[in-house]
Amino acid sequence: MTFSADELLAILGFALVASLSPGPVNLLILTAGIGHGSARAMRLAVGSCAGFTLLLGVLAAGLGSVWQALPVLQWVLKAAGGGFVAWLSWKLLQDRGDWGAEAHGTAPGLMTAALMQWLNPKAWIASMAGLGIFTAGRGGLDMAVFTLTWGTVCFASACVWAWCGSHAGQWLADAGRRQLLQRGLAVTLMCSGVLMLLP
């Protein structure tokens, strides 16, 4: 069985809404674009896409049943994800408008974005929802098509956030304005971490 054109359009719409909406990873990419430009933000976009696509593929291969059967695993993931987002928010609050360039000389790395996807309960929940809606009863080929389609949409969405951040950086050449925006992003990121912990 293969997906029809209508089903593929539905998958694309679902993936776009899930991937483009604000969340911890997208905010991190935006912030990297503001502080470091498009090249470094794109590195996070690649890491984000790779991490999410791998997560989706692993869930499609069967880990999803383990996730659903072990509520304690869900709690541990929420706690770890919330802690990780809190740490990133604190780092952002401490900076002077360049996301740690003085302390580290670089934006967060590719692995940071990939790890955030694995620690983000919303990524797990959205993945499980999408798999349940679109792939129930389907074979391995359809699972692969679904995973690669969503992974592609995820990358495109991350690129949008990277582009927005790098172009906002041109308007925010003043360090004070950039710092003020990053404070707002840090608070938003922390709020998204709190939402991750809610049932």
TORLUM-699149 format. One line per 5 residues: number of its first residue (from 0); for each residue y, z, x of N, C-alpha, C, O. Coordinates in steps of 0.02 Angstrom, whole numbers, plus 50000, padded with zeros to 5 digits. Each point is the difference from the previous one (the first is absolute). Last residue first. Example, Ala and Ser with C-alpha at 12.3 -4.5 7.8 and 13.67 -1.06 7.14 Angstrom:
2
1> 49888 50354 50642 50059 50003 50042 50055 50037 49961 50055 50008 50025 ~ 49659 49988 49990 50059 50000 49955 50060 50000 50045 49999 50033 50052;
This chain:
199
198> 50894 51593 50051 49938 49973 49970 50012 49928 49975 49954 49969 49974 ~ 50195 50116 50231 49993 50015 49929 49935 49969 49973 49976 49950 50026 ~ 50108 50021 50200 49961 50061 49990 49990 50017 49927 49960 50044 49984 ~ 50173 49770 50093 49931 49988 50020 49956 50060 49984 49941 49991 49986 ~ 50293 50023 49985 49967 49965 49945 49927 49985 50015 49958 49999 49955;
193> 50176 50092 50215 49988 50051 49948 49963 49968 49941 49954 50030 49973 ~ 50117 49827 50197 49945 50042 50023 49982 50054 49950 49941 50015 49990 ~ 50246 49851 49971 49940 49960 49988 49938 50039 50025 49947 49993 49970 ~ 50262 50103 50071 49984 50001 49928 49938 49960 49985 49960 50020 49957 ~ 50122 49974 50262 49971 50065 49985 49982 50006 49926 49948 50027 49983;
188> 50164 49780 50086 49932 50000 50027 49966 50067 49986 49941 50001 49982 ~ 50284 49979 49961 49959 49959 49956 49927 49999 50022 49954 50005 49959 ~ 50201 50102 50179 49991 50040 49939 49956 49961 49951 49957 50029 49968 ~ 50103 49859 50227 49955 50056 50016 49986 50042 49939 49943 50020 49988 ~ 50213 49805 49996 49932 49975 50002 49950 50056 50016 49945 50000 49973;
183> 50284 50053 50031 49979 49985 49933 49929 49974 49997 49962 50019 49955 ~ 50132 50015 50254 49991 50065 49968 49976 49989 49928 49954 50034 49976 ~ 50106 49777 50143 49934 50025 50021 49987 50070 49972 49943 50017 49986 ~ 50267 49882 49977 49947 49965 49963 49932 50028 50018 49957 50008 49956 ~ 50224 50076 50164 50004 50023 49930 49945 49966 49958 49968 50032 49959;
178> 50058 49898 50263 49971 50067 49997 50000 50026 49929 49951 50031 49978 ~ 50157 49766 50064 49928 49992 50006 49964 50067 49996 49947 50006 49969 ~ 50288 49991 50032 49974 49974 49936 49924 49992 50003 49965 50013 49951 ~ 50138 50056 50247 50009 50050 49948 49973 49977 49933 49966 50038 49965 ~ 50041 49814 50223 49946 50049 50005 50004 50054 49945 49949 50024 49976;
173> 50137 49716 50010 50027 50066 50013 49944 50052 49997 49965 50006 49950 ~ 49988 49774 49991 50009 50004 50073 50028 50068 50020 49987 50024 50055 ~ 49922 49866 49728 50005 50070 50019 50005 50008 50075 49966 50041 50030 ~ 50007 49748 49862 50054 50030 49962 50013 50072 50022 50055 50027 49990 ~ 49766 49858 50105 50060 49963 50019 50061 50029 49964 50055 50002 50029;
168> 49730 50080 49919 50023 50025 50065 50063 49965 50023 50042 50030 50035 ~ 49840 49900 49772 50043 50058 49986 50028 50028 50065 50056 50026 50001 ~ 49789 49804 50017 50065 49974 49977 50047 50056 49980 50061 49994 50007 ~ 49719 50061 50060 50034 49969 50057 50067 49972 49980 50047 50001 50040 ~ 49815 50096 49791 50022 50048 50049 50039 49970 50057 50052 50026 50020;
163> 49851 49832 49817 50054 50040 49971 50027 50051 50050 50061 50008 50007 ~ 49749 49869 50055 50059 49957 49997 50061 50038 49973 50055 49996 50028 ~ 49736 50111 49969 50023 49992 50069 50064 49959 50002 50047 50017 50037 ~ 49845 50005 49756 50031 50064 50020 50027 49996 50071 50053 50027 50015 ~ 49828 49788 49908 50062 50006 49961 50037 50064 50020 50060 50000 50010;
158> 49726 49964 50078 50050 49958 50033 50067 50003 49964 50053 49998 50032 ~ 49761 50110 49872 50024 50037 50059 50053 49960 50037 50048 50029 50026 ~ 49845 49864 49796 50043 50054 49975 50029 50040 50058 50059 50018 49999 ~ 49782 49816 50051 50062 49969 49976 50050 50053 49977 50059 49996 50014 ~ 49725 50077 50044 50037 49979 50059 50067 49969 49980 50052 50015 50030;
153> 49799 50043 49798 50024 50061 50034 50043 49982 50060 50053 50030 50011 ~ 49835 49798 49876 50057 50023 49961 50031 50062 50033 50061 50008 50002 ~ 49741 49914 50092 50054 49951 50011 50063 50020 49964 50055 49996 50027 ~ 49750 50131 49936 50025 50011 50068 50057 49953 50017 50048 50020 50033 ~ 49838 49953 49762 50045 50058 49998 50028 50014 50070 50058 50019 50007;
148> 49787 49807 49979 50059 49984 49960 50049 50058 49999 50060 49990 50011 ~ 49732 50040 50094 50044 49958 50040 50063 49980 49962 50054 49995 50029 ~ 49779 50132 49857 50027 50038 50056 50050 49959 50041 50053 50025 50016 ~ 49829 49868 49806 50046 50051 49975 50034 50037 50057 50061 50009 49999 ~ 49769 49841 50057 50059 49964 49976 50053 50049 49975 50059 49993 50015;
143> 49734 50096 50047 50036 49977 50059 50064 49964 49979 50053 50009 50031 ~ 49800 50059 49799 50029 50059 50032 50043 49979 50060 50055 50026 50009 ~ 49818 49808 49887 50059 50018 49960 50035 50062 50028 50061 50005 49998 ~ 49739 49931 50104 50051 49949 50012 50064 50015 49961 50055 49994 50027 ~ 49750 50145 49943 50036 50011 50063 50054 49949 50014 50052 50018 50028;
138> 49880 50019 49713 49964 49999 50063 50045 50008 50061 50061 50009 49994 ~ 49973 50095 49744 50005 49938 50039 49965 50008 50068 49985 50055 50022 ~ 50053 50116 49799 49945 49954 49986 50001 49936 50039 49958 49956 49989 ~ 50268 50166 50004 49940 50031 49972 49948 49947 49983 50014 49952 49965 ~ 50218 50020 50127 49939 49981 50036 49937 50032 49972 49946 49990 50028;
133> 50294 50037 49892 49989 49929 50015 49932 49982 50030 49980 49942 49999 ~ 50097 50285 49928 50025 49953 49950 49974 49929 50014 49978 49965 49954 ~ 49972 50214 50198 49969 50012 49935 50019 49948 49948 49958 49979 49960 ~ 50144 50017 50254 49930 49982 50005 49964 50008 49933 49960 49958 49981 ~ 50263 50114 50032 49995 49928 50005 49928 49975 50004 49982 49951 49968;
128> 50059 50281 50035 50018 49972 49935 49992 49925 50001 49972 49970 49954 ~ 49996 50145 50247 49945 50013 49954 50014 49970 49931 49955 49974 49967 ~ 50217 50014 50193 49943 49958 50020 49942 50008 49952 49970 49951 49979 ~ 50218 50187 49992 50015 49931 49981 49942 49954 50017 49983 49955 49961 ~ 49998 50267 50110 49996 49996 49927 50014 49929 49976 49965 49975 49956;
123> 50055 50071 50276 49931 50006 49978 49994 49991 49924 49957 49963 49977 ~ 50257 50041 50115 49966 49939 50022 49927 50001 49979 49973 49949 49979 ~ 50156 50242 49982 50018 49947 49953 49968 49934 50020 49982 49960 49957 ~ 49995 50234 50182 49956 50000 49941 50017 49945 49950 49955 49975 49965 ~ 50081 50032 50304 50040 49995 49939 49955 49998 49939 49969 49948 49986;
118> 49969 50048 50251 50018 50067 49979 50041 50001 49936 50025 50052 49979 ~ 49904 49745 50127 49938 50038 49990 50014 50071 49976 49956 50031 49971 ~ 50226 49826 50085 49964 49972 49942 49937 50040 49984 49984 50011 49942 ~ 50142 50044 50250 50032 50023 49939 49965 49972 49938 49996 50033 49949 ~ 49937 49895 50267 49975 50067 49983 50030 50025 49935 49967 50033 49960;
113> 50112 49763 50128 49931 49993 49977 49972 50067 49978 49966 50004 49948 ~ 50248 49994 50148 50001 49969 49934 49930 49992 49972 49989 50011 49940 ~ 50030 50070 50278 50029 50049 49954 50000 49972 49929 49981 50034 49953 ~ 49952 49829 50229 49948 50046 49977 50026 50052 49951 49963 50023 49957 ~ 50188 49823 50146 49956 49966 49954 49947 50047 49972 49985 49997 49940;
108> 50231 50127 50155 49957 49944 50019 49958 49973 49943 49999 50025 49944 ~ 50260 50092 50071 49930 50017 49989 49956 49939 50011 50022 49944 49986 ~ 50196 50029 50146 49987 50017 49930 49928 50024 49994 49961 49990 50047 ~ 50167 50039 50188 49968 49951 49957 49998 50026 49929 50006 50059 49986 ~ 50081 50067 50202 50016 49933 50020 49969 49946 49956 50011 49941 50011;
103> 49992 50317 49989 49940 49961 50013 50012 49929 50023 49956 49969 50029 ~ 50217 50202 49925 49943 50040 50022 49941 49957 50021 49963 50018 50045 ~ 50241 49884 49873 50016 50042 50057 49939 50036 50027 49991 50007 50061 ~ 49993 49860 49743 50007 49959 50059 50015 50042 50061 49978 49984 50055 ~ 49978 50077 49700 49965 50025 50058 50008 49958 50063 49961 50009 50047;
98> 50144 49930 49738 49928 50017 49991 49965 50015 50066 49949 49970 50016 ~ 50294 49995 49937 49962 49946 50033 49925 50013 50000 49964 49969 50039 ~ 50221 50178 49880 50012 49935 49970 49963 49943 50034 50013 49942 49985 ~ 49972 50290 50080 50071 49986 49995 50015 49931 49972 50054 49973 50012 ~ 49726 50212 49950 50028 49946 50040 50074 49989 49986 50027 50024 49951;
93> 49820 50134 49935 50024 50024 50065 50037 49946 50040 50036 50016 50046 ~ 49856 49944 49739 50058 50044 49992 50030 50021 50066 50060 50012 50004 ~ 49740 49861 49995 50056 49959 49977 50063 50042 49992 50054 49977 50018 ~ 49744 50131 50033 50021 49960 50057 50062 49959 49982 50046 49995 50040 ~ 49853 50123 49787 50034 50046 50046 50025 49963 50061 50056 50012 50024;
88> 49812 49869 49823 50065 50015 49971 50041 50045 50046 50060 49990 50009 ~ 49717 49964 50049 50042 49941 50009 50070 50012 49973 50049 49978 50030 ~ 49793 50192 49933 50015 49994 50072 50046 49941 50013 50048 50006 50038 ~ 49870 50021 49743 50048 50052 50016 50021 49997 50073 50059 50009 50016 ~ 49769 49849 49914 50064 49977 49975 50055 50052 50013 50056 49981 50016;
83> 49725 50080 50039 50022 49945 50044 50068 49974 49978 50043 49987 50042 ~ 49852 50177 49823 50022 50027 50064 50027 49947 50047 50050 50011 50034 ~ 49854 49922 49761 50063 50035 49989 50028 50030 50064 50060 49997 50012 ~ 49727 49901 49996 50052 49951 49990 50068 50032 49989 50050 49977 50027 ~ 49761 50163 49991 50014 49967 50064 50056 49949 49993 50045 49997 50043;
78> 49881 50109 49760 50032 50049 50044 50019 49968 50067 50055 50011 50026 ~ 49824 49858 49819 50068 50013 49975 50037 50048 50047 50058 49989 50016 ~ 49716 49968 50029 50041 49942 50015 50072 50010 49976 50047 49982 50035 ~ 49795 50183 49913 50012 49999 50073 50046 49942 50018 50046 50008 50040 ~ 49879 50004 49736 50048 50054 50016 50019 50000 50074 50058 50007 50017;
73> 49776 49844 49910 50065 49979 49974 50053 50053 50016 50056 49983 50018 ~ 49723 50066 50034 50024 49948 50045 50070 49977 49978 50043 49987 50041 ~ 49840 50161 49821 50027 50035 50058 50028 49950 50051 50049 50015 50034 ~ 49835 49909 49769 50070 50019 49989 50031 50035 50060 50060 49995 50011 ~ 49731 49834 49964 50019 50060 50038 50073 50017 49989 50043 49977 50038;
68> 49847 49829 49864 49951 50054 49991 50020 50065 50033 49972 50053 49984 ~ 50157 49741 50030 50000 50024 49931 49954 50060 49991 50012 50042 49957 ~ 49998 49852 50255 50066 50027 49983 50001 50030 49930 50028 50053 49990 ~ 49781 49828 50079 50003 50065 50034 50066 50035 49983 50000 50060 49986 ~ 49973 49722 49940 49956 50043 49961 49998 50071 50030 49996 50049 49963;
63> 50124 49779 50150 50034 50022 49939 49957 50046 49958 50027 50046 49968 ~ 49901 49836 50230 50026 50067 50011 50034 50028 49938 50007 50061 49992 ~ 49896 49711 50033 49961 50054 49972 50026 50070 50011 49975 50047 49969 ~ 50115 49719 50077 49931 50000 50026 49959 50061 49977 49940 50002 50011 ~ 50292 49968 49936 49962 49949 49965 49927 50000 50022 49955 49983 49962;
58> 50194 50159 50151 49988 50024 49932 49959 49949 49960 49956 50020 49961 ~ 50110 49917 50253 49951 50054 50004 49984 50028 49931 49942 50015 49984 ~ 50228 49822 50033 49934 49971 50014 49945 50053 50003 49945 49989 49976 ~ 50280 50080 49999 49977 49966 49939 49930 49971 50010 49958 50004 49956 ~ 50148 50092 50232 49984 50051 49950 49971 49968 49937 49949 50023 49974;
53> 50132 49833 50191 49938 50031 50022 49978 50054 49950 49941 50005 49983 ~ 50264 49893 49979 49947 49952 49989 49933 50028 50021 49949 49990 49967 ~ 50246 50138 50076 49984 49997 49929 49942 49953 49986 49956 50016 49960 ~ 50123 50004 50263 49972 50063 49977 49980 49997 49927 49946 50024 49981 ~ 50165 49790 50113 49933 50007 50028 49966 50063 49975 49941 50000 49982;
48> 50284 49963 49957 49956 49952 49967 49928 50008 50025 49953 50000 49961 ~ 50214 50130 50143 49991 50020 49930 49951 49955 49964 49955 50024 49965 ~ 50108 49921 50254 49957 50059 49999 49986 50023 49929 49943 50019 49984 ~ 50211 49805 50046 49932 49978 50018 49951 50059 49997 49945 49993 49974 ~ 50280 50056 49993 49975 49961 49943 49929 49976 50013 49957 50003 49956;
43> 50161 50105 50217 49976 50047 49949 49972 49964 49939 49952 50023 49970 ~ 50144 49846 50193 49941 50031 50030 49971 50051 49951 49939 50005 49993 ~ 50265 49894 49955 49943 49956 49986 49936 50027 50030 49946 49989 49972 ~ 50257 50121 50073 49980 50011 49931 49940 49957 49981 49957 50022 49963 ~ 50139 49946 50248 49962 50063 49997 49980 50018 49929 49947 50028 49989;
38> 50183 49776 50040 49939 49994 50040 49958 50064 49996 49939 49997 49989 ~ 50281 49986 49905 49944 49970 49964 49936 49999 50040 49946 50008 49971 ~ 50240 50186 50075 50000 49929 49990 49934 49973 49973 49952 50037 49991 ~ 50128 50200 50057 49974 49962 50057 49998 49925 49992 49986 49964 50048 ~ 50094 50211 49788 50013 50029 50066 49982 49956 50058 50028 50007 50054;
33> 49939 49923 49716 50069 50022 50007 50015 50023 50071 50051 49982 50029 ~ 49727 49960 49914 50043 49941 50000 50072 50018 50010 50037 49965 50036 ~ 49808 50207 49937 49992 49969 50066 50043 49938 50005 50028 49986 50053 ~ 49965 50121 49739 50037 50040 50049 49994 49971 50070 50049 50000 50038 ~ 49826 49900 49788 50072 49991 49989 50041 50036 50053 50047 49972 50028;
28> 49722 50065 49970 50015 49932 50024 50074 49986 49993 50031 49972 50045 ~ 49892 50229 49865 49996 50002 50073 50017 49932 50030 50035 49997 50051 ~ 49948 50020 49716 50061 50033 50024 50001 50005 50076 50053 49994 50031 ~ 49753 49920 49866 50056 49953 49993 50066 50031 50024 50041 49965 50031 ~ 49768 50173 49965 49993 49948 50051 50058 49950 49996 50028 49981 50052;
23> 49962 50198 49785 50010 50024 50069 49997 49945 50052 50042 49998 50045 ~ 50031 49917 49718 49950 50050 50018 50010 50019 50073 50043 49971 50034 ~ 50050 49846 49749 50016 50046 50055 49945 50052 50010 49970 50025 49952 ~ 49967 49730 49952 50035 50060 49977 50012 50048 50058 49961 50002 50047 ~ 49912 49791 49970 50072 49995 50010 50038 50062 49980 50057 50010 50021;
18> 49700 49963 49953 50019 49995 50070 50075 50003 50012 50022 50027 50051 ~ 49874 49977 49727 49975 50057 50038 50026 50000 50072 50013 50053 50029 ~ 50041 49764 49829 50032 50062 49975 49978 50060 50042 50042 50042 50018 ~ 49855 49754 50032 50071 49998 50017 50035 50063 49977 50039 50030 50038 ~ 49732 49936 49906 50009 50015 50072 50073 50002 50019 50020 50041 50041;
13> 49925 49893 49738 49981 50070 50011 50014 50021 50073 50030 50052 50013 ~ 49999 49721 49933 50051 50042 49969 49987 50074 50010 50046 50038 50016 ~ 49793 49807 50060 50062 49994 50040 50055 50045 49970 50035 50033 50038 ~ 49763 49950 49843 49990 50038 50062 50064 49999 50042 50020 50051 50027 ~ 49978 49817 49780 50002 50071 49982 49992 50044 50062 50034 50051 50007;
8> 49941 49718 50020 50071 50016 49986 50007 50074 49982 50048 50033 50020 ~ 49735 49886 50007 50034 50003 50064 50074 50016 49992 50029 50038 50039 ~ 49843 49926 49768 49981 50063 50032 50034 50008 50067 50021 50055 50018 ~ 50009 49743 49866 50034 50055 49965 49984 50067 50032 50044 50043 50007 ~ 49843 49767 50073 50071 49997 50019 50038 50057 49967 50043 50031 50032;
3> 49702 50020 50004 50037 49945 49969 50072 50002 50024 50022 50048 50032 ~ 49759 50049 50108 50059 50016 49959 50030 49937 49971 50003 49948 50033 ~ 49731 50067 50018 50063 49998 50037 50058 50015 49953 49993 49994 49939 ~ 49716 50034 50086 50060 50000 49957 50062 50000 50044 50003 50038 50049;
